[in-house]
Amino acid sequence: MHPVKNIDLFLHGAFLDERYSSNIIRIFGVQRTESLYLGVKYYCVIDTSRGQMKIRGKKYLVDEWPEHGKAKAVQIECNVTEAVDTMRLEMITRSKKIYEVFLPVERASEPNPSVGQQDLAVCVKNMNGAFPIERTVEWIETLKAAGVQHFYIYDSGLDSSSRYVFDYYSDLVEVTNFPYSSALLRLSNIRYKIDSVERYSLLQHIYLISFNDCLYRHYKQYKYLMIIDLDEMILPTKGLSIVRIVQDLAKNYKRNTGFTFLTAWHFEDMGMVQGITSQLYFQRFSKSSPPLDNQPKSIICTRNAELIQWHAVSKPANRNLKISWQEHGYTHHFRGKCSSKFNKKTCNEMLSSYRIDPAISRYKMVIKERVKRTLEQLQLIPNGGN
């Protein structure tokens, strides 16, 4: 992390965006809320073949929500004439004080020449702690069956049990060490109570940094990125391939930055489906509400997206297409009790209208043996066990 404490700005890194006729340096970080509007001018200073250049930058707030947070995610961008490997960010305050920080400029990874740019990968925000192993295996296998080719997981302190699963899938899952959150809390003067709104808000904005890190590291390798968590999946309404759905949508809507899928909520108090092995959590809890426009999730188009917020692309604005779930697909979000998420009225409506979700149950026969075999190889169940 690169702190500029005098203006409460804590930078994660700089990325070179090479998708347009002129290159753009995009710098991401978090800034304390009361310092967002100090009137600071930002300049990218770079060395080029024609000598040193100083380019005025623009700062963007990634998103306003949650409103009570002590810090927000920001992006600073500069249009540059040449690709560079390093730069100096110069910041000039209204009182003419000058602060500067030197940054390496990172580029997106190139695709494997033997396969070229592939279709679909998943980006999961920075996480810590443990996640149920069986559930993680089932999540990976279901999304593989839907056409996902790679998973990018951001690690801010994952438990060894989760790393154990991801290491097993090392050819498919890439875990990125993301110490930004711990560094931010260590080096900044942002203080809050553990269970406070301020802590929740700050973590949300750190998540935004990891989403955009994923975009700018991998836009050359994949045409589309699914932005979800470990308890979510975007699946087609019919058939098994979500890739085919997105390919058809992208063909018809070439300028769109992404496609937003409504959410069907799966709550444990909807009850289990009988006759499903205990290894298949998502199949056992495949009952869901009808899809709602409540926390929808997106698959973004990497050729057009510039800035990601939680559920969609926020820049360029107004170019996300909300998808018809009856025709295309929808998000499946798995939680514990409904009351832990929604109010009593909403839960009563959901718990009176759920059904076994065919889009989930369709994968049962495809993944059942794969999950069992993986758990055997991880030595979590005996060979031939249940």
Protein Blocks (a to p, Z undefined) as FASTA:
>chain_A
ZZdfknopacfbdcddfkbfbdcddddddddfklmmnopacddddddfkbpcdddddddd
fbfbdfkbcbdcdddddddfbdcfbdcdddddfkopacdddddddddddddfklopafbd
cdddddedjddfklmmmmmmmmmmnopabdcdddehiafklmmmmmmmmmmmccdddfkl
mmmmmmmccdcdfkbmklmmmmmmmmmmmmmmmmmmmmmmpmbdcdddfkbccddfbhjb
lklmmmmmmmmmmmbgbdcdddddddfklopaehiafklmmlmmmcccddddehiadddd
fklpmbdcfklcfbdghiaccddfklnoccddddfdfklmmcfklmmmmmmmgccdfklm
mmmmmmmmmmmmmmmmnopacehiZZ
